[in-house]
Amino acid sequence: MKTNTSFLLFATVLVVVLIGTLTFEVCDGALHGKALKLKFYDKTCPKAQQIIKTVVEDNAGFDPFLGALLLRMHYHDCFVRQVELQAEPNLSLLGFDVIDDIKTQVEAACPQTVSCADIVALAARDAISAPFGRQMWKVPLGRRYGRVSRASEAIANLPSASSNFSALLQLFVHKGLNLIDLVALSGAHTVGIAHCDVISRRLFNFTGNGDTDPSIDPTYAKSVKAHCSANRKNIVEMDPRSSFSFDTHYYKNLIQKRGLFESDASLVGNPFSAKLVNQFQNADAFFAQFAKSMKKMGAMDVLTGKQGEIRKNCHLLMTMRTNTNFLFLATLLVAVLLSFEVCNGAINGTALKLKFYNETCPKAENIVKTIVEENAEFNPFLGALLLRVHYHDCFVRGCDGSILLDPTSETEQVELQAEPNLSLLGLDVIEDIKTELEKACPQTVSCADIVALAARDAISAPFGRQMWEVPLGRRDGNVSLASEAIANLPSPSSNFSALLHLFGHKGLNLSDLVALSGAHTVGIAHCNVISTRLFNFTGKGDTDPSIDPTYANFLKTRCSANIKNIVEMDPSSSTSFDNNYYKNLILRKGLFESDASLISNTSAATLVNQFQNASVFFVEFARSMKKMGAMDVLTGQQGEIRKVCYLRN
């Protein structure tokens, strides 16, 4: 068997180098791909490609990693007969919300005509192409859905970040790709990020003796180790100093022994692939070959003609776990084995509906709105209070109302007893609403839905209109653990890497992080939360240098008298939901370290600048709130509908 494998690999390299073609196994895609056509939808849905391009470019403006996410989706889809989201390599896939947005608009224009497989292929291309102002490769169309999806196939067919050259080449050859395709498609690692735990063995225990992989540049290794030793969940750029730009920098780093993964480093360990790495440092050579290889990969094992089907809802496909031989592309980029999780909310959220209570409790939303507005009139901070309750509920076990539960014994420690939640207020308003709803519709409206609606209505009250939509149908959870609140809620002292990881783990992206942080435009905080930042930042009685000195002096004066004093989270605008928070960030007047961290990252800072425009901020905040509100929700027969929000039934 060893002899056969060695011969196969040797023959593969020989044929690739001398001829540039392979004859080992012609995958179905090489055959079915012939049925794909560039103008496939010209007659049946002529606006399809423009709709996709517009939605992608709108989202790419807020998320610099979108190209990486969608490219990675495409890669994972094509390398496995169908994407199985429950397989470990796919747990970190993100970007589904964009695919769903596209599908909704395409269905409105041309019902059940354009497949999700084609949407993903086009979306990946358009996201990468957006900064160039031109299509970086052509995408023949006509793919259809399949019906088989197995986690075992995903695990078996997707390369690992620790794969060696032989394993990579064998996998690519098995898919009908060649050595040139391997090196070109690996170039997708020029965009995106990875978590430290994916490379921890390479950095800290390569051979089991506490050593580092000798194939990595020592200076680069030292830098990455310093970043990762603090927290294995920290993120690192896959292409140092160029992780947002689709360019040739990846290959230049490989030559300098700065490939992040073992699979990257393996490309310069083989003389034939190393020669291609050198050639692809030329942008024209790389872009031309990448386009060619993407077209080949996009035609692998596709279903066309009467095979498969065209689904109405891409997200429903994921929920049912039925196969989609094309849905959700991806590339070797953000790390083939990232530790992000696709939260259940991204899946269960599809069961939420805007008119969920129209028949069972038609007055429900009006009851919530009336009570909230009556209370908001006397409490200008109510929006901030209820928004914070909603955030803290959703980030721990999802939006299930578990934040409201009281302990039932002296030994039980519930979420409300966790330190980040000790200052939560506004729960009395939730109870008032529940009391009135129980009179109108006994045991019908969940506490989780009440929290989501109340937060929206409190923020919306001054505007006289709903600031975002709240799909309903959540049910109440029975589990509430203080330990989970501590682990899942971001700290005011969190750095950018920690924040991005936490949001990514919940299925949210960079744009969501910056938009949802805008909730700090309303509310107050106690001085003890920022005391270390003001008085002892590095343990030497100093102040965080990232804060504006004049603002720091003002806060120190306010807080030195009494550490329990309160300060505005958004100076001079803490009772108004507006874009002033972002203007203060630019002026280095963010109250928390987590606020200040948003301008320490180039991409996040770009969003901060964009969100100084109120219209842009409100639109993106609405979108992100809708996403957050669907995280890990319980629906259908899951959970319960509590009679009293602070007590289990």
LINGIWO-V955007 format. One record per run of one state. SS is the DSSP state (H for helix, E for strand, L for the rest). FROM is the first residue (numbers start at 1). TO is the last residue. If there is no record, write none. Layout:
BEGIN
{{SS FROM TO} {SS FROM TO}}
END
This chain:
BEGIN
{{L 1 1} {H 2 18} {L 19 27} {H 28 35} {L 36 36} {E 37 37} {L 38 47} {H 48 60} {L 61 65} {H 66 79} {L 80 87} {H 88 90} {L 91 95} {H 96 109} {L 110 115} {H 116 132} {L 133 140} {E 141 141} {L 142 143} {E 144 145} {L 146 150} {H 151 157} {L 158 164} {H 165 174} {L 175 178} {H 179 190} {L 191 192} {E 193 195} {H 196 204} {L 205 217} {H 218 230} {L 231 234} {E 235 237} {L 238 248} {H 249 255} {L 256 261} {H 262 268} {L 269 270} {H 271 279} {L 280 282} {H 283 297} {L 298 302} {E 303 303} {L 304 308} {E 309 309} {L 310 313} {H 314 320} {L 321 329} {E 330 330} {L 331 343} {H 344 351} {L 352 352} {E 353 353} {L 354 363} {H 364 376} {L 377 381} {H 382 394} {L 395 401} {H 402 404} {L 405 414} {H 415 417} {L 418 418} {H 419 421} {L 422 426} {H 427 440} {L 441 446} {H 447 463} {L 464 471} {E 472 472} {L 473 474} {E 475 476} {L 477 481} {H 482 488} {L 489 495} {H 496 505} {L 506 509} {H 510 521} {L 522 523} {E 524 526} {H 527 529} {L 530 530} {H 531 535} {L 536 548} {H 549 561} {L 562 565} {E 566 568} {L 569 579} {H 580 586} {L 587 592} {H 593 597} {L 598 601} {H 602 610} {L 611 613} {H 614 628} {L 629 633} {E 634 634} {L 635 639} {E 640 640} {L 641 643} {E 644 644} {L 645 646} {E 647 647} {L 648 649}}
END
